[in-house]
Amino acid sequence: MKLPIFTVDAFTAKAFHGNPAAVCLLENKLDEDMHQKIAREMNLSETAFIRKLHPTDNFTQSSCFGLRWFTPATEVPLCGHATLASAAVLFYKIKNVNSTLTFVTLSGELTARRAQDGIILDLPLYPTHPQDFHEVDDLIKTAIGDTLVQDIRYSPDTRKLLVRLSDTYKRSFLENLKVNTQNLLQAENTGKVKGLILTLKGEPGGQSQAFDFYSRYFAPWVGVAEDPVTAFQCSCRGGELEISLRPDGRVDIRGGTAIVLEGTLTA
């Protein structure tokens, strides 16, 4: 078995920044268990698998493909940065001729379209609801201790818990916050939460670029201790997203990419 494979840094224009994802092109059907084995071997937060939907399709001319995402531990229903990475491989390395690509996924059809300064993804927008603190206080205290919390929201569709820290904190506080992700698994083992987002209101511009919000994302429940980019990301790799809410209940996310590795996977 020989498969083309790439590593792409997403939501950045610089190599070794942003959120890395592996992208694998499947000319033929892959044994089901091989997806997980390859993702575990690549050991990135997500590995994406692009597949042809029809025998006559090809990666250069066709505009619609199947797409799946795997962490080192499990398949996930949606991954933005690995979708961006997949589109980048097709647009920039395979030289796909189309201006818009459609991916058939577990989260429905997603599109990626060329833009002057990157790629724009069309993704679903999942609603959140207020979350009672006392129902998740063990998890929050395990994650951030006595840090002041301004708001808590929960998305039942994605099983993500969003914790907004107090506006009194600055970006540096979130950047330097230490979170022991293994302890999170012990604090929350009911299956209700599969991802924890810590977010903070952005600061006005000045000498540096202004951002609406900063965030960090932890998902040890699916094998990802911390995802490098989920907004303006306060991880060590950094990363930037431009997000636009649409009136049709979806969201556009624009980002850049840097393809840092190209090779062949053999097994």
C-alpha angles and dihedrals in degrees: 000000000000120000130178108240134181138186114218129186105217131203092024139078093214129080115245092025132090125029117325122216133174117230122200124191114214115204089175137021113290123216108260096240092050092070091064094041091054093046090051090049093050089047096199124133089262139009116198125209118203115197135182115248096206133030092242094053122108131190094239102049107024121088103197127063141162116252132192131176130210132184117205087269109035150351114273128206097228139014122173101191094047089050089053089048091050092052090048092054092050095044101040107025104028091035095226107196098218125097093213130037126198122209122199107214145156086270094054128256115341124187133209120195133187117254132183093252103028140316127311119216123204106213137169118264112223119204122234130209133207111272123213108239095218092060092059103023094116092055094045094047090048090052103042108006113210095348111142115255124207101184142355125206132179132203111205091189094060099020090232123148116209117200117189112203122219117284088235090078124086130219092262090061092059092043092054097040111123115218122183101211095191089062089055090064090057094045094051117033101138095094093242094111124047098163138025121209120194111194138178133192113259124249127239117266122256121140090349131053116276121237129193093222144350126219149174126204129208125188111164087149089074097035099269114115093189129352110223098222133029104138124333087345120220094200121114091263096051123202141183135227129187107211127193123184112218128212091237092067098260133103134233116214120190123197146153129237141206119202105213105170136033125178150118125276112217128189 
